[in-house]
């Protein structure tokens, strides 16, 4: 009875081996192996016969055994703080895309920290043991590297330096050049949005920040101040309202900033910009005719505001993609391009309808 007939009778439960393929084709095991691995040495006719038999018998390579032998699993472990945070899915998508392009797969661990602790965990380190445990589990499954994805940029020391595999931090800082950090270039992104307001004739610009201790807040404020300096606009601390990333703080900040006589308000995220819209709607003030508003992040809701919000798009997908690029470079033992281990990914300014051009009426 032929091998293919045996497999049909057994319901295809038996895994076909290279030896069986070689026997069916009357060639050596080495010949079949070379053909499967795209190595030279077999004639075109032999290659055709072997590939036809492989297809007929539905042969599947035993990748587990091969990986155990070569210690090359082409698998990257990815640990994320919480998949429900808006920033994380796009970062993971970027990691996945680059891994797919290079025939790598990912093993994903979701810590669910935000669901458990809200954002209070940003200032805690008692979950570091959990991170170390998950890294150990991934290493036991023979991943070739680990990427840790944070929900909010901050300095993180949850990855041990002396791991048997390389590690990369996406959307956070390690302060360790041996564990690269892939972060957003917030300073440049904020500079772009303020420059857009200035280019449209605004010189009295109010700012609604995020939480003062946030790296995002600090770097975005630096970018805004640089834009003021370059355009000879005096930075006025009284025109800065320190919010907390929430829509309510955007609402409260708008009321205070309009008393300063600003013509535009630059918010450090789109949720707080939504608070500006709420205040304007309740007060009968039209955007952008009477006050211009700009945001940051390009959250999906920002394009549905009326009018659509001008904002700076976070390069979340690109951060993930870059993190995977750096990781595969480490796996292949290539020299890193950034000697300090920090890779900053640029933002993109989106001009919509929430900023009035004051120069048109001057």
FIVEXPA-817947 format. One record per residue (C-alpha): x, y, z; residue number from 1; residue in one letter. Coordinates in Angstrom, 3 decimals, always signed. Each point is the difference from the previous one (the first is absolute). Layout:
<sites>
<site px="X" py="Y" pz="Z" k="NUM" r="a"/>
...
</sites>
This chain:
<sites>
<site px="+0.000" py="+0.000" pz="+0.000" k="1" r="x"/>
<site px="+1.404" py="+3.439" pz="-0.962" k="2" r="x"/>
<site px="+0.921" py="+2.471" pz="+2.725" k="3" r="x"/>
<site px="-2.587" py="+2.539" pz="-1.140" k="4" r="x"/>
<site px="-2.737" py="-2.662" pz="+0.171" k="5" r="x"/>
<site px="+1.093" py="-0.903" pz="+3.543" k="6" r="x"/>
<site px="-0.346" py="+3.616" pz="+1.059" k="7" r="x"/>
<site px="-3.486" py="+0.225" pz="-1.489" k="8" r="x"/>
<site px="-1.050" py="-3.112" pz="+1.903" k="9" r="x"/>
<site px="+1.449" py="+1.412" pz="+3.243" k="10" r="x"/>
<site px="-1.800" py="+3.325" pz="-0.456" k="11" r="x"/>
<site px="+3.282" py="+1.802" pz="-0.651" k="12" r="x"/>
<site px="+0.859" py="-0.250" pz="+3.705" k="13" r="x"/>
<site px="+3.467" py="-1.364" pz="-0.709" k="14" r="x"/>
<site px="+2.657" py="+2.660" pz="-0.529" k="15" r="x"/>
<site px="+1.989" py="-0.640" pz="-3.158" k="16" r="x"/>
<site px="+3.757" py="+0.072" pz="+0.509" k="17" r="x"/>
<site px="+2.882" py="+0.993" pz="-2.256" k="18" r="x"/>
<site px="+1.110" py="-3.635" pz="-0.047" k="19" r="x"/>
<site px="-3.367" py="-1.061" pz="-1.405" k="20" r="x"/>
<site px="+0.106" py="+2.734" pz="-2.631" k="21" r="x"/>
<site px="+3.515" py="-1.126" pz="-0.989" k="22" r="x"/>
<site px="-1.117" py="-3.650" pz="-0.244" k="23" r="x"/>
<site px="-3.033" py="+0.870" pz="-2.147" k="24" r="x"/>
<site px="+2.184" py="+2.026" pz="-2.391" k="25" r="x"/>
<site px="+2.915" py="-2.454" pz="+0.069" k="26" r="x"/>
<site px="+2.476" py="+2.684" pz="+1.065" k="27" r="x"/>
<site px="+2.106" py="+0.578" pz="+3.098" k="28" r="x"/>
<site px="-1.223" py="+1.783" pz="+3.145" k="29" r="x"/>
<site px="+2.723" py="+2.616" pz="-0.585" k="30" r="x"/>
<site px="-1.421" py="+0.760" pz="-3.448" k="31" r="x"/>
<site px="-3.494" py="+0.601" pz="+1.400" k="32" r="x"/>
<site px="+1.435" py="+2.157" pz="+2.797" k="33" r="x"/>
<site px="+2.007" py="+2.120" pz="-2.482" k="34" r="x"/>
<site px="-3.078" py="+0.531" pz="-2.166" k="35" r="x"/>
<site px="-2.114" py="+1.027" pz="+3.006" k="36" r="x"/>
<site px="+2.689" py="+2.469" pz="+1.067" k="37" r="x"/>
<site px="+0.453" py="+1.392" pz="-3.527" k="38" r="x"/>
<site px="+3.568" py="-1.241" pz="-0.238" k="39" r="x"/>
<site px="+1.683" py="-0.932" pz="-3.318" k="40" r="x"/>
<site px="+1.012" py="-3.512" pz="-1.014" k="41" r="x"/>
<site px="-3.198" py="-1.558" pz="-1.390" k="42" r="x"/>
<site px="-1.022" py="+0.009" pz="-3.658" k="43" r="x"/>
<site px="-3.117" py="+1.872" pz="-1.071" k="44" r="x"/>
<site px="-1.746" py="-3.293" pz="-0.699" k="45" r="x"/>
<site px="+0.827" py="-1.430" pz="+3.441" k="46" r="x"/>
<site px="-1.110" py="+3.246" pz="+1.611" k="47" r="x"/>
<site px="-3.313" py="-0.178" pz="-1.920" k="48" r="x"/>
<site px="-0.635" py="-3.614" pz="+1.039" k="49" r="x"/>
<site px="+0.782" py="+0.637" pz="+3.658" k="50" r="x"/>
<site px="-2.123" py="+3.174" pz="+0.223" k="51" r="x"/>
<site px="-2.913" py="-1.793" pz="-1.692" k="52" r="x"/>
<site px="+0.223" py="-2.846" pz="+2.528" k="53" r="x"/>
<site px="+0.204" py="+2.481" pz="+2.891" k="54" r="x"/>
<site px="-3.183" py="+1.638" pz="-1.210" k="55" r="x"/>
<site px="-1.734" py="-3.343" pz="-0.604" k="56" r="x"/>
<site px="+0.793" py="-1.306" pz="+3.484" k="57" r="x"/>
<site px="-0.639" py="+3.367" pz="+1.682" k="58" r="x"/>
<site px="+3.413" py="-0.037" pz="+1.661" k="59" r="x"/>
<site px="+0.474" py="+2.577" pz="+2.780" k="60" r="x"/>
<site px="+3.499" py="+0.716" pz="+1.350" k="61" r="x"/>
<site px="+0.484" py="-0.799" pz="+3.671" k="62" r="x"/>
<site px="+1.059" py="+3.534" pz="+0.913" k="63" r="x"/>
<site px="+0.014" py="-0.729" pz="+3.724" k="64" r="x"/>
<site px="+2.604" py="-2.726" pz="-0.380" k="65" r="x"/>
<site px="+2.014" py="+2.067" pz="-2.460" k="66" r="x"/>
<site px="-0.012" py="+3.016" pz="+2.301" k="67" r="x"/>
<site px="+1.051" py="-2.074" pz="+2.990" k="68" r="x"/>
<site px="+2.915" py="-1.266" pz="-2.040" k="69" r="x"/>
<site px="+1.087" py="+3.367" pz="-1.401" k="70" r="x"/>
<site px="-1.106" py="+2.104" pz="+3.006" k="71" r="x"/>
<site px="-1.486" py="+2.413" pz="-2.547" k="72" r="x"/>
<site px="-3.739" py="+0.337" pz="+0.628" k="73" r="x"/>
<site px="-0.520" py="+3.243" pz="-1.950" k="74" r="x"/>
<site px="-2.306" py="+1.061" pz="+2.825" k="75" r="x"/>
<site px="-0.031" py="+3.310" pz="+1.877" k="76" r="x"/>
<site px="-1.715" py="+0.358" pz="+3.362" k="77" r="x"/>
<site px="-2.131" py="+3.154" pz="+0.385" k="78" r="x"/>
<site px="-1.200" py="+1.122" pz="+3.444" k="79" r="x"/>
<site px="-2.580" py="+2.819" pz="+0.067" k="80" r="x"/>
<site px="-1.265" py="+1.851" pz="+3.047" k="81" r="x"/>
<site px="-3.641" py="+0.044" pz="-1.093" k="82" r="x"/>
<site px="-1.581" py="-0.650" pz="-3.403" k="83" r="x"/>
<site px="-2.927" py="+2.312" pz="+0.835" k="84" r="x"/>
<site px="+2.214" py="+3.109" pz="+0.007" k="85" r="x"/>
<site px="-0.423" py="+1.873" pz="-3.297" k="86" r="x"/>
<site px="+3.719" py="+0.165" pz="-0.777" k="87" r="x"/>
<site px="+0.846" py="-3.686" pz="+0.317" k="88" r="x"/>
<site px="-1.914" py="-1.769" pz="-2.837" k="89" r="x"/>
<site px="+1.673" py="+2.125" pz="-2.694" k="90" r="x"/>
<site px="+3.436" py="-0.574" pz="+1.522" k="91" r="x"/>
<site px="-0.602" py="-3.754" pz="+0.045" k="92" r="x"/>
<site px="-1.208" py="+0.186" pz="-3.604" k="93" r="x"/>
<site px="+3.265" py="+1.673" pz="-1.004" k="94" r="x"/>
<site px="+2.014" py="-2.693" pz="+1.792" k="95" r="x"/>
<site px="-2.043" py="-2.719" pz="-1.671" k="96" r="x"/>
<site px="+0.362" py="+1.521" pz="-3.465" k="97" r="x"/>
<site px="+3.790" py="+0.116" pz="+0.107" k="98" r="x"/>
<site px="+0.193" py="-3.485" pz="+1.495" k="99" r="x"/>
<site px="-2.263" py="-1.368" pz="-2.745" k="100" r="x"/>
<site px="+2.166" py="+1.625" pz="-2.661" k="101" r="x"/>
<site px="+2.999" py="-1.851" pz="+1.426" k="102" r="x"/>
<site px="-1.731" py="-3.327" pz="+0.617" k="103" r="x"/>
<site px="-0.121" py="+0.433" pz="+3.788" k="104" r="x"/>
<site px="-2.976" py="-0.575" pz="+2.251" k="105" r="x"/>
<site px="-0.885" py="+1.545" pz="+3.360" k="106" r="x"/>
<site px="-1.155" py="-1.401" pz="+3.326" k="107" r="x"/>
<site px="-2.188" py="+2.646" pz="+1.666" k="108" r="x"/>
<site px="-0.421" py="+0.481" pz="+3.761" k="109" r="x"/>
<site px="-2.622" py="+2.500" pz="+1.242" k="110" r="x"/>
<site px="+0.660" py="+1.101" pz="+3.602" k="111" r="x"/>
<site px="-3.383" py="+1.845" pz="+0.260" k="112" r="x"/>
<site px="+1.537" py="+2.550" pz="+2.384" k="113" r="x"/>
<site px="-2.313" py="+2.903" pz="-0.872" k="114" r="x"/>
<site px="-3.073" py="-2.198" pz="+0.475" k="115" r="x"/>
<site px="+1.263" py="-0.991" pz="+3.448" k="116" r="x"/>
<site px="+1.485" py="+3.246" pz="+1.306" k="117" r="x"/>
<site px="-1.044" py="+2.835" pz="-2.352" k="118" r="x"/>
<site px="+2.945" py="+2.334" pz="-0.643" k="119" r="x"/>
<site px="+1.144" py="-0.119" pz="+3.639" k="120" r="x"/>
<site px="+2.397" py="-2.774" pz="-0.947" k="121" r="x"/>
<site px="+2.073" py="+2.505" pz="-2.008" k="122" r="x"/>
<site px="+1.618" py="+1.025" pz="+3.290" k="123" r="x"/>
<site px="+0.357" py="-3.477" pz="+1.474" k="124" r="x"/>
<site px="+2.537" py="-2.750" pz="-0.444" k="125" r="x"/>
<site px="-1.630" py="-2.851" pz="+1.910" k="126" r="x"/>
<site px="-1.038" py="-1.610" pz="-3.303" k="127" r="x"/>
<site px="+3.621" py="-0.316" pz="-1.138" k="128" r="x"/>
<site px="+0.148" py="-3.536" pz="+1.426" k="129" r="x"/>
<site px="-2.898" py="-0.937" pz="-2.254" k="130" r="x"/>
<site px="+1.882" py="+1.377" pz="-3.003" k="131" r="x"/>
<site px="+3.089" py="-2.030" pz="+0.902" k="132" r="x"/>
<site px="-2.137" py="-3.139" pz="+0.344" k="133" r="x"/>
<site px="-1.548" py="+0.515" pz="-3.437" k="134" r="x"/>
<site px="+3.422" py="+0.590" pz="-1.538" k="135" r="x"/>
<site px="+1.206" py="-3.251" pz="+1.571" k="136" r="x"/>
<site px="-2.988" py="-1.826" pz="-1.498" k="137" r="x"/>
<site px="+0.736" py="+1.412" pz="-3.442" k="138" r="x"/>
<site px="+3.657" py="-0.955" pz="+0.222" k="139" r="x"/>
<site px="-1.057" py="-3.510" pz="+1.011" k="140" r="x"/>
<site px="-2.012" py="-0.109" pz="-3.227" k="141" r="x"/>
<site px="+3.211" py="+0.876" pz="-1.844" k="142" r="x"/>
<site px="-0.851" py="+3.464" pz="-1.290" k="143" r="x"/>
<site px="+2.956" py="+1.728" pz="-1.620" k="144" r="x"/>
<site px="-0.749" py="+3.372" pz="+1.577" k="145" r="x"/>
<site px="-2.526" py="+1.923" pz="+2.106" k="146" r="x"/>
<site px="-1.729" py="+3.303" pz="-0.789" k="147" r="x"/>
<site px="-1.731" py="+1.764" pz="+2.907" k="148" r="x"/>
<site px="-2.762" py="+2.446" pz="-1.023" k="149" r="x"/>
<site px="-1.035" py="+2.678" pz="+2.497" k="150" r="x"/>
<site px="-3.309" py="+1.873" pz="+0.037" k="151" r="x"/>
<site px="+1.542" py="+3.368" pz="+0.803" k="152" r="x"/>
<site px="+3.571" py="+1.208" pz="-0.411" k="153" r="x"/>
<site px="+1.956" py="-0.029" pz="+3.222" k="154" r="x"/>
<site px="+3.308" py="-1.309" pz="+1.342" k="155" r="x"/>
<site px="-0.281" py="-3.757" pz="+0.516" k="156" r="x"/>
<site px="+2.391" py="-2.357" pz="+1.818" k="157" r="x"/>
<site px="-2.036" py="-3.195" pz="-0.198" k="158" r="x"/>
<site px="+2.335" py="-1.803" pz="-2.429" k="159" r="x"/>
<site px="+3.084" py="-1.620" pz="+1.455" k="160" r="x"/>
<site px="+3.160" py="+0.937" pz="-1.864" k="161" r="x"/>
<site px="+1.594" py="-3.448" pz="-0.089" k="162" r="x"/>
<site px="-2.576" py="-1.999" pz="-1.930" k="163" r="x"/>
<site px="+0.979" py="-2.919" pz="-2.257" k="164" r="x"/>
<site px="-1.882" py="+1.709" pz="-2.849" k="165" r="x"/>
<site px="-0.087" py="+3.647" pz="-1.179" k="166" r="x"/>
<site px="-2.757" py="+2.333" pz="+1.211" k="167" r="x"/>
<site px="-1.546" py="+3.213" pz="-1.359" k="168" r="x"/>
<site px="-2.333" py="+2.545" pz="+1.621" k="169" r="x"/>
<site px="-2.733" py="+1.467" pz="-2.226" k="170" r="x"/>
<site px="-1.586" py="+3.307" pz="+1.064" k="171" r="x"/>
<site px="+2.112" py="+0.307" pz="+3.134" k="172" r="x"/>
<site px="+3.524" py="+0.695" pz="+1.257" k="173" r="x"/>
<site px="+2.369" py="-2.513" pz="+1.583" k="174" r="x"/>
<site px="+2.946" py="+2.377" pz="+0.598" k="175" r="x"/>
<site px="+2.142" py="-2.919" pz="-1.112" k="176" r="x"/>
<site px="+1.676" py="+0.130" pz="-3.408" k="177" r="x"/>
<site px="+0.132" py="-3.811" pz="-0.044" k="178" r="x"/>
<site px="-3.808" py="-0.143" pz="+0.123" k="179" r="x"/>
<site px="-1.073" py="+2.395" pz="-2.776" k="180" r="x"/>
<site px="-2.909" py="+2.398" pz="+0.519" k="181" r="x"/>
<site px="-2.341" py="+0.801" pz="-2.903" k="182" r="x"/>
<site px="-1.920" py="+3.213" pz="+0.755" k="183" r="x"/>
<site px="-2.017" py="+2.717" pz="-1.711" k="184" r="x"/>
<site px="+1.738" py="+3.265" pz="-0.890" k="185" r="x"/>
<site px="-2.470" py="+2.054" pz="+2.066" k="186" r="x"/>
<site px="+2.157" py="+3.118" pz="-0.047" k="187" r="x"/>
<site px="-0.132" py="+0.194" pz="-3.788" k="188" r="x"/>
<site px="-3.687" py="-0.948" pz="-0.183" k="189" r="x"/>
<site px="-0.989" py="+2.812" pz="+2.368" k="190" r="x"/>
<site px="+2.247" py="+2.419" pz="-1.885" k="191" r="x"/>
<site px="-1.876" py="-0.837" pz="-3.214" k="192" r="x"/>
<site px="-3.449" py="+0.716" pz="+1.425" k="193" r="x"/>
<site px="+0.998" py="+3.365" pz="+1.521" k="194" r="x"/>
<site px="+1.799" py="+0.983" pz="-3.191" k="195" r="x"/>
<site px="-3.241" py="-0.738" pz="-1.863" k="196" r="x"/>
<site px="-1.858" py="+2.408" pz="+2.298" k="197" r="x"/>
<site px="+2.680" py="+2.668" pz="-0.433" k="198" r="x"/>
<site px="-0.012" py="-0.442" pz="-3.793" k="199" r="x"/>
<site px="-3.727" py="+0.737" pz="+0.147" k="200" r="x"/>
<site px="+0.615" py="+3.300" pz="+1.751" k="201" r="x"/>
<site px="-0.486" py="-1.000" pz="+3.654" k="202" r="x"/>
<site px="+2.350" py="+1.557" pz="+2.534" k="203" r="x"/>
<site px="-2.110" py="-0.181" pz="+3.159" k="204" r="x"/>
<site px="-0.043" py="-3.757" pz="+0.473" k="205" r="x"/>
<site px="-1.240" py="-1.796" pz="+3.104" k="206" r="x"/>
<site px="+1.195" py="-3.468" pz="+0.974" k="207" r="x"/>
<site px="-1.847" py="-2.757" pz="+1.850" k="208" r="x"/>
<site px="+2.532" py="-2.584" pz="+1.165" k="209" r="x"/>
<site px="-0.245" py="-3.555" pz="+1.231" k="210" r="x"/>
<site px="+1.117" py="-1.016" pz="+3.475" k="211" r="x"/>
<site px="+3.097" py="+2.012" pz="+0.991" k="212" r="x"/>
<site px="+2.092" py="-3.064" pz="+0.903" k="213" r="x"/>
<site px="-0.571" py="-1.649" pz="-3.385" k="214" r="x"/>
<site px="+2.936" py="-0.261" pz="-2.423" k="215" r="x"/>
<site px="-2.500" py="+0.693" pz="-2.804" k="216" r="x"/>
<site px="-0.995" py="+3.276" pz="+1.683" k="217" r="x"/>
<site px="+3.578" py="+1.098" pz="+0.607" k="218" r="x"/>
<site px="+1.244" py="-0.726" pz="-3.521" k="219" r="x"/>
<site px="-3.056" py="+1.495" pz="-1.707" k="220" r="x"/>
<site px="+0.356" py="+3.161" pz="+2.059" k="221" r="x"/>
<site px="+3.644" py="+0.271" pz="-1.078" k="222" r="x"/>
<site px="-1.046" py="-0.267" pz="-3.648" k="223" r="x"/>
<site px="-2.661" py="+2.673" pz="+0.420" k="224" r="x"/>
<site px="+2.445" py="+2.331" pz="+1.744" k="225" r="x"/>
<site px="+2.506" py="-0.506" pz="-2.818" k="226" r="x"/>
<site px="-2.644" py="+0.985" pz="-2.545" k="227" r="x"/>
<site px="-0.752" py="+3.162" pz="+2.001" k="228" r="x"/>
<site px="+3.689" py="+0.879" pz="+0.202" k="229" r="x"/>
<site px="+0.614" py="-0.529" pz="-3.715" k="230" r="x"/>
<site px="-2.934" py="+2.284" pz="-0.828" k="231" r="x"/>
<site px="+0.928" py="+2.681" pz="+2.565" k="232" r="x"/>
<site px="-3.075" py="-0.630" pz="+2.124" k="233" r="x"/>
<site px="+0.410" py="+0.548" pz="+3.732" k="234" r="x"/>
<site px="-0.793" py="-3.173" pz="+1.967" k="235" r="x"/>
<site px="-2.611" py="+0.905" pz="+2.611" k="236" r="x"/>
<site px="-0.330" py="-2.524" pz="+2.878" k="237" r="x"/>
<site px="-3.420" py="+1.475" pz="+0.806" k="238" r="x"/>
<site px="-1.245" py="-1.246" pz="-3.370" k="239" r="x"/>
<site px="+0.751" py="-3.598" pz="+1.013" k="240" r="x"/>
<site px="-2.684" py="-2.050" pz="+1.741" k="241" r="x"/>
<site px="+1.211" py="-3.241" pz="+1.545" k="242" r="x"/>
<site px="-2.590" py="-2.662" pz="-0.720" k="243" r="x"/>
<site px="-0.066" py="-3.747" pz="+0.562" k="244" r="x"/>
<site px="-0.745" py="-1.431" pz="-3.483" k="245" r="x"/>
<site px="-3.768" py="-0.121" pz="+0.692" k="246" r="x"/>
<site px="-2.771" py="+1.718" pz="-1.961" k="247" r="x"/>
<site px="-1.076" py="+1.822" pz="+3.168" k="248" r="x"/>
<site px="+3.417" py="+1.620" pz="+0.410" k="249" r="x"/>
<site px="-0.268" py="+1.254" pz="-3.599" k="250" r="x"/>
<site px="-3.344" py="+1.534" pz="+0.879" k="251" r="x"/>
<site px="+1.367" py="+1.673" pz="+3.143" k="252" r="x"/>
<site px="+3.122" py="+1.234" pz="-1.758" k="253" r="x"/>
<site px="-1.951" py="+1.640" pz="-2.822" k="254" r="x"/>
<site px="-1.927" py="+2.174" pz="+2.425" k="255" r="x"/>
<site px="+3.216" py="+1.210" pz="+1.623" k="256" r="x"/>
<site px="+2.012" py="+0.531" pz="-3.182" k="257" r="x"/>
<site px="-2.631" py="+2.049" pz="-1.806" k="258" r="x"/>
<site px="+0.231" py="+2.507" pz="+2.848" k="259" r="x"/>
<site px="+3.631" py="+0.475" pz="-1.108" k="260" r="x"/>
<site px="-1.183" py="+1.124" pz="-3.445" k="261" r="x"/>
<site px="+1.483" py="-2.912" pz="-1.970" k="262" r="x"/>
<site px="-1.103" py="-0.519" pz="-3.598" k="263" r="x"/>
<site px="+0.968" py="-3.687" pz="-0.092" k="264" r="x"/>
<site px="+0.261" py="-2.839" pz="+2.485" k="265" r="x"/>
<site px="+2.489" py="-2.815" pz="-0.501" k="266" r="x"/>
<site px="-0.942" py="-3.135" pz="+1.942" k="267" r="x"/>
<site px="+2.470" py="-2.794" pz="+0.714" k="268" r="x"/>
<site px="-2.559" py="-2.650" pz="-0.880" k="269" r="x"/>
<site px="-3.228" py="-0.271" pz="-1.972" k="270" r="x"/>
<site px="-2.152" py="-0.819" pz="+3.030" k="271" r="x"/>
<site px="+0.809" py="+3.341" pz="+1.626" k="272" r="x"/>
<site px="-0.670" py="+1.688" pz="-3.348" k="273" r="x"/>
<site px="-3.450" py="-1.600" pz="+0.214" k="274" r="x"/>
<site px="-0.428" py="+1.837" pz="+3.288" k="275" r="x"/>
<site px="+0.742" py="+3.253" pz="-1.846" k="276" r="x"/>
<site px="-2.756" py="-0.870" pz="-2.458" k="277" r="x"/>
<site px="-2.400" py="-0.720" pz="+2.871" k="278" r="x"/>
<site px="+0.690" py="+3.375" pz="+1.615" k="279" r="x"/>
<site px="-0.317" py="+1.845" pz="-3.299" k="280" r="x"/>
<site px="-3.288" py="-1.728" pz="-0.809" k="281" r="x"/>
<site px="-1.489" py="+0.839" pz="+3.390" k="282" r="x"/>
<site px="+1.204" py="+3.602" pz="-0.240" k="283" r="x"/>
<site px="-1.216" py="+0.594" pz="-3.552" k="284" r="x"/>
<site px="+3.545" py="+0.542" pz="-1.282" k="285" r="x"/>
<site px="+0.787" py="-1.270" pz="-3.483" k="286" r="x"/>
<site px="+3.102" py="-2.018" pz="-0.917" k="287" r="x"/>
<site px="+2.079" py="+1.182" pz="-1.861" k="288" r="x"/>
<site px="-1.704" py="+3.327" pz="-0.696" k="289" r="x"/>
<site px="+0.396" py="+1.267" pz="+3.572" k="290" r="x"/>
<site px="+2.605" py="-2.349" pz="+1.450" k="291" r="x"/>
<site px="+2.356" py="-2.438" pz="-1.709" k="292" r="x"/>
<site px="+0.735" py="-3.386" pz="+1.573" k="293" r="x"/>
<site px="+2.730" py="-2.560" pz="-0.701" k="294" r="x"/>
<site px="+0.560" py="-3.419" pz="+1.537" k="295" r="x"/>
<site px="+2.543" py="-2.790" pz="+0.181" k="296" r="x"/>
<site px="-0.138" py="-3.806" pz="-0.520" k="297" r="x"/>
<site px="-2.477" py="-0.240" pz="-2.905" k="298" r="x"/>
<site px="-2.423" py="-2.136" pz="+1.958" k="299" r="x"/>
<site px="-2.763" py="-1.337" pz="-2.235" k="300" r="x"/>
<site px="-2.562" py="+2.326" pz="+1.582" k="301" r="x"/>
<site px="+1.958" py="+3.101" pz="-1.065" k="302" r="x"/>
<site px="-1.104" py="-0.296" pz="-3.631" k="303" r="x"/>
<site px="-3.652" py="-0.093" pz="+1.120" k="304" r="x"/>
<site px="+0.112" py="+3.242" pz="+1.979" k="305" r="x"/>
<site px="-1.901" py="+2.858" pz="-1.633" k="306" r="x"/>
<site px="+2.035" py="+1.481" pz="-1.522" k="307" r="x"/>
<site px="+2.585" py="-2.814" pz="-0.389" k="308" r="x"/>
<site px="+3.001" py="+0.585" pz="+2.272" k="309" r="x"/>
<site px="+3.449" py="+0.984" pz="-1.240" k="310" r="x"/>
<site px="+2.391" py="-2.236" pz="+1.907" k="311" r="x"/>
<site px="+3.351" py="-1.769" pz="+0.057" k="312" r="x"/>
<site px="-0.088" py="-3.691" pz="-0.792" k="313" r="x"/>
<site px="+1.902" py="-2.293" pz="+2.338" k="314" r="x"/>
<site px="+2.195" py="-2.419" pz="-1.999" k="315" r="x"/>
<site px="-1.166" py="-3.025" pz="+2.001" k="316" r="x"/>
<site px="+0.170" py="-2.510" pz="-2.830" k="317" r="x"/>
<site px="+3.445" py="+1.301" pz="-0.960" k="318" r="x"/>
<site px="+1.211" py="-0.328" pz="+3.600" k="319" r="x"/>
<site px="-0.970" py="-3.669" pz="-0.046" k="320" r="x"/>
<site px="+1.535" py="-0.531" pz="-3.426" k="321" r="x"/>
<site px="+3.241" py="+1.681" pz="+1.093" k="322" r="x"/>
<site px="+0.085" py="-2.022" pz="+3.218" k="323" r="x"/>
<site px="-0.201" py="-3.203" pz="-2.038" k="324" r="x"/>
<site px="+2.724" py="+1.256" pz="-2.365" k="325" r="x"/>
<site px="+2.322" py="+0.711" pz="+2.916" k="326" r="x"/>
<site px="-0.851" py="-3.343" pz="+1.583" k="327" r="x"/>
<site px="+0.838" py="-1.989" pz="-3.132" k="328" r="x"/>
<site px="+3.250" py="+1.944" pz="-0.312" k="329" r="x"/>
<site px="+0.868" py="-1.080" pz="+3.534" k="330" r="x"/>
<site px="-0.956" py="-3.607" pz="-0.757" k="331" r="x"/>
<site px="+2.287" py="+0.088" pz="-3.044" k="332" r="x"/>
<site px="+2.719" py="+1.679" pz="+2.132" k="333" r="x"/>
<site px="+0.177" py="+3.078" pz="-2.194" k="334" r="x"/>
<site px="+1.380" py="+3.287" pz="+1.284" k="335" r="x"/>
<site px="-2.698" py="+2.411" pz="+1.178" k="336" r="x"/>
<site px="-0.288" py="+3.384" pz="-1.706" k="337" r="x"/>
<site px="-0.703" py="+2.006" pz="+3.155" k="338" r="x"/>
<site px="+2.932" py="-0.352" pz="+2.431" k="339" r="x"/>
<site px="-2.074" py="+1.269" pz="+2.951" k="340" r="x"/>
<site px="-2.705" py="-2.581" pz="-0.725" k="341" r="x"/>
<site px="-2.804" py="+2.559" pz="-0.461" k="342" r="x"/>
<site px="-1.909" py="+0.031" pz="-3.295" k="343" r="x"/>
<site px="-2.423" py="+2.905" pz="-0.490" k="344" r="x"/>
<site px="-2.763" py="-0.424" pz="-2.574" k="345" r="x"/>
<site px="-1.429" py="+3.114" pz="-1.657" k="346" r="x"/>
<site px="-3.604" py="+1.251" pz="+0.072" k="347" r="x"/>
<site px="-2.212" py="+1.244" pz="-2.811" k="348" r="x"/>
<site px="-2.093" py="+3.188" pz="+0.109" k="349" r="x"/>
<site px="-3.620" py="-0.293" pz="-1.225" k="350" r="x"/>
<site px="-1.570" py="+3.263" pz="-1.174" k="351" r="x"/>
<site px="-3.784" py="-0.089" pz="+0.288" k="352" r="x"/>
<site px="-2.578" py="+2.728" pz="+0.653" k="353" r="x"/>
<site px="+0.397" py="+1.109" pz="+3.623" k="354" r="x"/>
<site px="+2.628" py="+2.708" pz="-0.587" k="355" r="x"/>
<site px="-0.952" py="+3.366" pz="-1.471" k="356" r="x"/>
<site px="+2.447" py="+1.838" pz="-2.242" k="357" r="x"/>
<site px="+0.185" py="+3.492" pz="+1.518" k="358" r="x"/>
<site px="+2.199" py="+1.231" pz="-2.839" k="359" r="x"/>
<site px="-2.863" py="-0.217" pz="-2.513" k="360" r="x"/>
<site px="-1.809" py="+2.886" pz="+1.674" k="361" r="x"/>
<site px="+3.021" py="+2.126" pz="+0.858" k="362" r="x"/>
</sites>
